[in-house]
Amino acid sequence: MQFQSILVICTGNICRSPLAEGLFRRDAPRLNVSSAGIGAVVGGTMPDPAARIAEREGLALETHRGRQVDEQIIRDHDLVVVMEEGQRQWLTTRFPQSRGRVFLLSHWRGGEDIADPYQRSEEFFEHIYAELEPCVADWVQRLVPG
C-alpha cells in the first residue's frame, strides 16, 4: 500500500506531535502530514522550548495550533503514528476503523514510548527531539520511494 497521508498523535498536540509533523513535512514534502492530540490543548500554541527547536530546525510550525483527534481526522489519513502504547490502544478502542493503521513512531527502533516533555526543562525537550528525529527518518526512509 502506498501511504499518501500521515497523522501524528500525542497527548496535547503542542509538543511531540507537532515537532514530528514538522520533521515529516520537511523531510517528505510530498506526503500529506498533520497532527492532533487525544487530550488536545485545543487552539494551544507550542511551549517556548518546542517552538525554539522548530525554528532552529526549519520546521515551519509558527502557525501550529493544537487540535483534538476525531473520527473524521482518523478517516482522512492512511497511517497514524503515536508516541505511546497507551495512545495506540486508546485510538484503536475509540476508533476501531483505525486498527492496522496505528503504529508507534518508534516502531522501527524497538517500539519504546517517547516521553512527554510538557512542562519539563529545555534539556528534556532537546532529548525528546533527539528521539523524534531518527524515528521520523526511519518512517520517511520506508514511505518515500528512493
RAKA-V686305 format. One record per pair of residues at least 24 apart in sequence whose C-alpha atoms are under 8 Angstrom apart, sorted by the first residue. I is the first residue (numbers start at 0). J is the second residue. Records with the same first field share a line. If there is no record, write none. Layout:
I=J + J
//
This chain:
1=142
2=30 + 77 + 78 + 142
3=29 + 30 + 31 + 76 + 77
4=30 + 31 + 32 + 75 + 76 + 77 + 78
5=30 + 31 + 32 + 33 + 76 + 77 + 78 + 79 + 80
6=32 + 33 + 34 + 35 + 73 + 76 + 77 + 78 + 79 + 80
7=32 + 33 + 34 + 35 + 79 + 80 + 81
8=34 + 35 + 36 + 37 + 68 + 79 + 80 + 81 + 82 + 86
9=35 + 36 + 37 + 81 + 82 + 83 + 86
10=36 + 37 + 38 + 39 + 86
11=35 + 36 + 37 + 38 + 39 + 40 + 41 + 65
12=36 + 37 + 38 + 39 + 40 + 64 + 65 + 66 + 67
13=39 + 40 + 43 + 44 + 45 + 46 + 64 + 65
14=45 + 46 + 49 + 115 + 116 + 117
15=82 + 115 + 116 + 127 + 128 + 131
16=81 + 82
17=60 + 63
18=49 + 53 + 58 + 60 + 128 + 131
19=131 + 132 + 135
21=53 + 58 + 59 + 60
22=58 + 132 + 135
23=135 + 139
24=58
25=57 + 58
26=136 + 139
27=139 + 143
34=66
35=65 + 66 + 67 + 68
36=65 + 66 + 67 + 68
37=67 + 68 + 86
38=67
39=65 + 66 + 67 + 68
40=65 + 66 + 67
41=65 + 66 + 67
42=66
46=117
48=121 + 124
49=124
52=125 + 128
70=94
73=97
78=102
80=104
82=112 + 113 + 114
83=111 + 112 + 113 + 114
84=112
104=131 + 134 + 135 + 138
105=134
106=134
107=134 + 137 + 138
108=134
//
